[in-house]
Amino acid sequence: MKHDLSAETKQANLLKLLTHPVRIAILQILRQDEACVCHLEATLGYRQAYLSQQIAVLREGGLITDRKDGWNVYYHLINPQVLKILDSMVFLLDESPAQLPSTSKNCPCPKCNLKNETEN
């Protein structure tokens, strides 16, 4: 009789979601706060269409969801526990976490514009 591998299959599928560097970077950005695609674009330097593809994979995998605010769509983590996996990978590789650039000056989203107005 074969062992039921349904739990292992779910675990493998979760890890597959984390096999792309841009998806990992998106999750790291969402660690800090929710973000719109234009914010991800300003931070990571990739085109909106490419980022939308990676966001779709993360959303279909159940790691992120969105919130609509007028014309803007903001993405956030469904379960921050996934960050423990990312932290464990950093620890296992004996590396320091990647520092993502601050982009509020370059990002056209309303959230960043509001932040810039309050800082000035």
C-alpha positions, 0 to 999 in steps of 0.5 A: 500500500502506497503512502498518501502523499497529499500533504507532501504534494501541497508542501512541494507546490508551496515550495514551487511558488518560491522558486522564482527570484522575482516572486520572492522579492515581491513577497519581501516587499509585501512583508513591509506593507501592501503594495500596488503594481506601480510600487513593485515596478518602481522598486524592482525595475520590471515592467508591469506586465511581467510583474502581473504574471508573477503576482498571478502565480502568487495569487493562484497559489494562495499566498497573496490577495488584493484590495481595490481602492478606486483605480488602484489595486493593492496586494498583501500577504494572506498568511505572513507565515510564508515569511518564515520560509523565506527567513529560513532560506536566508539562514540556511544560505548564511546570507544577510537579507536583501535590502530593497531600495526605498521607492516612494520618491519614484512611485506614482501611486497615491499611497507613496504620494501621500507619504511624500507629502507628509515627509515634506 
